[in-house]
Amino acid sequence: MTQVTTGESQPAAVPHVIVIGAGFAGLNAVKALGQGKFRVSLIDRNLYSTFQPLLYQVATGGLNPGDVSYAIGGYTRKHGARYCRGTVTSIDTAARHITLDDDRSMAYDYLILATGVSASHFGIKGADKYTYGLYTRRDAVTLRDRFFADVEGLSEGSADSELAITMVGGGATGVELAGTIAELRDTMLRETFPDVNSSRIHVRIVEMQSDLLGPFDKKLRDYTRDQMIKRGVDVQLDTAIAEVGPDRVILKDGRHLHSDITVWTAGVAAPPEAKQWGLPQGHAGRIETGPDLRVKGQDRIFAVGDIGLVTDNPTPQLSQPAIQMGRFAAEQIKRIEAGQPTETFHYHDKGQAATIGRKSAVIELAHGPDLTGTLAWLGWLGLHFFYLIGGRNRVSAIINLAWRYVSWGHGGTVIVGDEPSLAAQPEPAAYRPGAERGSPSRVISNRAGGLPQPGGEPGAATAQPAGQPAVQPAGQPSAGSLPQHGNQAAGAQAGPSATS
């Protein structure tokens, strides 16, 4: 069902611009199109836009999900546009109309594709089934609840039970998540779970390249690796994964690494639905564009943000290029309407930044010195608070993160959801069908009952892989109700109307 929120009324003769996706690129395109000159419609399957750079804080209990979400309808109304809730299933370039998942058609004069991307598992066996993503609010909440449920399981289980978390991919998301979980283990969780020795929680990051944060300067890459090791993270470089299992990752060198929670942060690709649009696709399925960001072979369709691939001069898949591309596409539409030629997009590189943990981050400025340590960390926080949409969100995020770090090591520093019911408690990874015998997590107790005891046959109970629906006898309650987190990896963003 499509939900529509309208802005100010506008004459039908005004050109209609449809923007698909409410991420950095889409929102900035809507803002740049301004009031009154165009009829602007913003389509997204979610009611809210998600600020992805802070999702790792939601996943680790530092922020509430609402702190990183902003109502799209309020944003579009503010800028004289209208919001339509739905998912784009097809694009008719000849007739200039799109079709939504409820079979509703919408005509356009100009179309801006800003859908973002979803996870790419590179065909690795089991990766789509047994890994968590961190691209949407739902992903973050699912990962948060799973992590804290497993830590609670440690506190209730045998003293020799263990928990292993693996991040696949050594980019910014993998580094930020691994560093924060390691700090939670060593500092914060000891107040909440005093009976869980930190040595029982293992944090690992696996990267197939020779460095973490590959796009950064060598000095910053080395600093990041040293800081991760200092925090007790097992850094596995030059390491490729061959398969992901229910309780392990299997490396190409033949090693098996125990992993209760495996988070996929290794790569992204265009959503599968992009194949149905009939537009030229390049690397990872991204839509190929010319230098003015118009899709090749199209004069009224633009592709911006992560979904767009400027074939002659590719841009990084970061928030700043997306912001600039969204604004640029809007300006080109204005030029076309004014009878002026389009321009060539030039990305103004301001630099890049990544946080590692408390008082530790790296900033590489395009025109300035590289920064590390506390100064870089404060700069990273300030930059993200600045770009966070909504005054309430900024205030709430500042309060929550200030409390997390000011009260460091004194408890009260994690935000979790409601206490799950016994039946819905996520099962330990070792109880999933296909888990290996003797896994360290087998001795974790499960309060719901019905699962095999240590040494029992894996898969003998009704527990299903996390994120997969359980098969229950008629009339029996479900033993697990977590939303899917694997194959879509970008959750609500995997569809063609998702955020970038």
N, C-alpha and C positions, 0 to 999 in steps of 0.2 A: 504494500500500500504506500502510495506516495503522499508525503505531507508537504504542503506548500505554505511558506510564510512570505507575504508580499511586503514590498517597501512602498514608496510613494507611487501613485498612479502616473503613467507615462503614455504619450501617444503611441498608437500601434505602429506608426510610420518610423519611429525611432529604431535604428538597427538593434537587433537582439543578439547579445553576446552570451553564450553559455560557457561557464567555467565548470569543469568536472574535477572535483577534488578540493578539499578544504584544508590543505597543508600550507606550508610557507609560500609556495608559488601561487596557489589558487587564491589565498586570502589577499596577497599583495596585488594580484591582478585585479581583483574586485575593487580594492581600495583605489588603485591608480585609474580605473575607468571613471571614477568620480560620479557626481550626482547629475542626473537629468539628461546627459548627452547620449546615453545608451540605455536600453533595457538590459539589465544584467541578471542572469539566473545562475546561482551556484548550486550544484548538485553534489550530494555526498550521502552515503548510506548511513552515516552516523548523525546524531543530533548535535554533536560537539566536534570541535577541532582539538586534536591532541598535540601537546608540546613534547615531541619525542625526546629531545636531549635530556630531559629529567625523568624519563620513565624508569631508569635504573634506581632512582631514589624511591619511587613508588614500589618497585620490586623488592627493595630492601627495607621497607617500612619507615623511610624517612619523610615521605610526603603522602598525603591523601590522594586518591585518584582525581578528586575534584580540583586539586591544586594545579593540575596540568591539563585541565579540560576547560573549554570555553564554548558557550552555546553559539552555534553557527547562525541561528535565526536572529539573535541580537546583533551579531556583527553585520550581517547583510542589511538589516533594517537601518543601522547606523550609516551605511554607505549607499542607501537608496537602491539596494538590490533586493532580490527575493531568493529565498532558500527553498529548494525542493529536495525532499528526502527520497532517495531511490538509488538504484544501481543501473548503470548504462550497460545494455546488453548488445547493442549494435549501432553502427553509424552508417547512414546512407549519405555518402558524400555528393552524389548527383542531385538528390532532392533536398539536400541540406537539412536533414532532420535526424534526430537520435531516438532510440527506443529504450524505455526503461523496463525494469523487471516486472512491472505490473501491466506491460503492453501499452503504456501511454507513450505517444509520440510528441516530440517537441521540435519545432522548427528553429533554425538558427541562421543568423547572417555570418557570425564568426564563432568559432569553437576553440576553446583553450583547454588542452588536455594537461591536467596537473595531478594525475592520479597517484603519483608515487610508485613504489615498487613493493614486491614481496620477497620473501626469502628464496634464495637459490641453494638447493642442496646438492647440486652438481652430480646428481644421479647416485649419490652414496647410499648404499643399502641401509635401510632402517632410519635414516636421518629425518625423513618426513614423519615418521611414526613415533619416534622416541625422543625427540628433542623439543625444547621450548623455544619460542621466539621472544623478542622484546621490541616489538614495533608498534603495539597498540596498548591502550589502557587495559583492555581485557588480558593481553599477554602479561602485563606487569602484575595485575592482581592475581592471576592464576599462578605465576611464578612465586609471588610473595607468599601466598597461602600454602603452596606446596613446600617451600623452604622452611617456614616456621612450623608446619605440621611435622616435617621430618626431624627438625631439631627437638620438638617436643617428644617425638618418638624415642629419640636418644635418651632423653631424661627419664623416660619410663621403662626403657629396655635394659638389657644386660649391660654391665659396665664395659664389656669389650666390643660393643657394637660401634660401628663407624658410619660416617656420612661423607660421601665424596661428591663434589660439585665440579663439573667441567665446563669451561667456556671454550667453544670451538671458534677460533678466530681472534687474532690479536690486534684488531682495530680499536677505535675509541670505545665502542660499546663493550667489547670484551674486557678491555683494560679497566674501564670504570666499574663494571659490575664485579669483576674479580677482586679489585682492590677494596671495594666497599664491603663485600661479603667477608673478606679476610679480616677487616677491621671489626666487623660485627662479631665474628668468632672470637677475636682476641680481647675485645674491650667491652662491648655493650651487652652481649648475650650472657656474660658471666653473672650479671645482676638478675636477668630474667630467668636464666636456667643455671643456677649455681652448681648443680650436680653434673653438668656436662663439661668435661675437661676439653679445652680447646684443641688438644692434640687428636681428638676423635673426629674432628671436622677437617676435611682435606679440600683445599681449593686449588684448582689446576686451570691453566690456560694453554691451549694447544694451537700453535701457529705453524703453517707450512713454510713460511718465509723465514729468513735468518734474523729478523728483528720484529719487535712489537712496534705499532704505530708507524708502519712502513712509509707513509708520505712525509713524515717529519724529518728534520735534520738529524744527522747521525748522532750528534751529541745529545739531543733530546731523546732519541730512541734508546741510547745507552742508559740515560738517567732513568727512563721509565722501567727498563728491565731491572736495574739495580733496586729501585723502589719497590717493585713487585716482589722481588726475592726477599728484601728486607721485611716485607709484610707477611712472609711465610707462604707466598704463592708458588706453587710448582710450575715453573715456566718451561714449557716444552717447545723449543724452536726447531725449525727444519724438520717438522714432524707432520706427516700426512695421515689422514684418517681413511681407512678402507671401509669400515662398517660401524654402525651404531646399534647396540643391542639394548635390551630393556634395563640392564644394570651394568653396562660396560661400553667402552669404546674400543674398537679394534684398530690398531695402527697398521700401516702398510709394511712396517718392519716385522710384523707378526706379534707384537706385544698386545696384551689385553689389559686395559686399565679400568678398574672398578669405578663406576660412575652412577650414582643414584639419580642425580639431576644433571642433564646435559643441555646446555643452552647454546643455540645455534646463532652465532654472530659473524659468520664467515663470509657471507656474500648475498647479493640481492639480484633480482631479475624482474622484468616486467610481469604484471599479473597475467595468468593464462588467458583471460578474456581478451587481452590485446590482440591475440591472433585472429579474433573474429571481426576486428575493425577494418580489415582490408587496407591497412596502411603499411608502408615499408618499415621493416624492423631490422635493427643491427645487433650488435653485441648484447647478450643477455636479454634479447627481445625488446630493447628500448626502441622508441619510435625515432626514425632518422629525420633530421631536419636540415635545412639550409642555414646559412649564416645569419638570416633574419629570424630564425626560430620557427619559420613556417615549415610544416611537414612537406617532405619532398613530393612533388606532384600535386600539391594542394595550395590554393591561394587564400583560403579562408580558415585554415586549421593550423593552430600552433601547438607545439608540444614543449612543455617547460618543466623545470625541476628534474627530479630523478628519472622520470619517464622519457624525457627528451634527450636525444643524442645528436649533438652538433658534429656531424661526421668530419668536418675539416678541422675542428678545434674543440675536442671534448672537454667538458668542464667537470670538476670534482663533484661527487654526489654528496654535497653538504648543504647546510641551511642557507648560507650566504649566496651561492650561485642560484639556488631556487628562488630566493627573495628577489634578486636582481632580474632573473629571467621572467618572473611573473610581471614585474613592473614594465620590463622592456616590451613584452608581448602586448600589453595594454597600450603602450605608446605607439606601437606599430599599427595597431587597429585605428588609432586616431589619425595617424598619417595617411593611411589608405583612404579613410573617409574624407580627408581633406585634399585628396588627389595628389599626395606627395609620395615619392618613392620610399621604400622601407630602408632601414639602416642595418648595419652589421653589428651583431651582439659582441660586446667585449666584456669579459668578466673582470671586474676590479677586485683583485685579490687583496683582502685585508689581513690575511693570515689564517692560522688555525690554532685550535686549542683543545686540550683533553685533560681531564682531571684523573688523578690516580687514587686519591684518598684525602683524608684530613691533612691540611697544610701541605699538600703535594699536588702539583699539576704542571703542565708544560704549555707554553704559549710561544708560537713561532709567528712573529710579525712580518708582514711582507716588506715593510720599510721601517725596521727598528730592531732592537736587540732581542734575542731569545730570552725567555723568562722561565724560571723553574722555582719550585718551593712554595713558600707561603704567599709571596706576592703574586705568583701566577695563579695560585688557588683562589685568592680573593678576586683577582681579575676575572677568572672563569665564572665565579659565582655572580659577580656584578653584571657581566655580559649576558648571562642567561636570565637573570631577573629583569634586565632591560627589555629583552625580546619576548618575555612571557606575556601573553595577552590577558588583559583584565586587571584592574586595580585590586580587586578582592583576591585574585589568584596570587598577585605579587606579594601582598601583605601576608596572606596565609603561608605561602612558601617560605618567605623570610622568617616568619615566626617559627615554623616547624623545623627548618634547617638550623636556625640559630639555637633552638632548644636542643636539637640533636647534638650539636657540636659544643655548645656551652656546658651542657650536662654530661659531657663525654665520660663514660665509664661509671656513671652514677645511676643507671637505670632510667626507665621512663623515656627511652629514646627510640622506640620502635612503634610504628602504627600498624596494627593488624586488623583483619576483618572480624566479623562475628565468629564466635566459637562454632566450628562446624559440627553437625550432628555426627553421632558415632557411625552411622551407616554411610555418611558421605565423606568420612575422613579419607584423604588420599592414601593409597596403600604404599608401603615401602617398595622401592624398585625391584628388590630381589623376589618379591612375590608375584611379579608379572610373569605371564606365560613366556617361557623361553629363557628365564633367568638361570644363571649357572648355580650349581650346588656349592655350598660353602662360601657364598658371598658374605662379606662382613656385615652387611645390613640385614641378613636373615634373622638375626637375633633381636631385631627391633620388634617390640610388642605391638600388636594391633588391637585397639580397644573394641573394634567392631566385632571381633570374633569371626569364625568361619574361614579364616585363612590357615594355610598349613603351618604346622610348627616347624622350627628349624630342622632341616633334614628331610622335610616332607617333599612331595612331588610338586615342582613348580607348575602352576596352572591348574592344580587340582581344585582350587577354590574359585569363586566367582569374580575375583579381582581382575580388572582389565587394565591395559596400558593406560597411563594417565592421559586424559583428554579423549579417550575412546568410550563410546557408550557401552555399558555393561549389558550382557544378555541375561535376563532374569526370567524365572518361571512366571506364568501368568498370575497376577494378583500379588506378586512380591515386590517390595520397594527396591529401587535401584541402589546398588552398593557404591556407586560413584557418580557424581554429577558435575565434574569439572568440565568447562567448555574446551573444545578442541584447541590445541595450541601448536600442533606440529606442522602439517602440510601447508597451512595458509601463512604461518609465521608472521604475517603482517596483520593477522586477524581481520578487523574491520577494514583494513587498508588493502587487503588483497584484491578486492573487487575493483572494477574500472571506475568507480565513483569515489575511491578512497582518497585519503589524504597523502600528501607527499612528505 
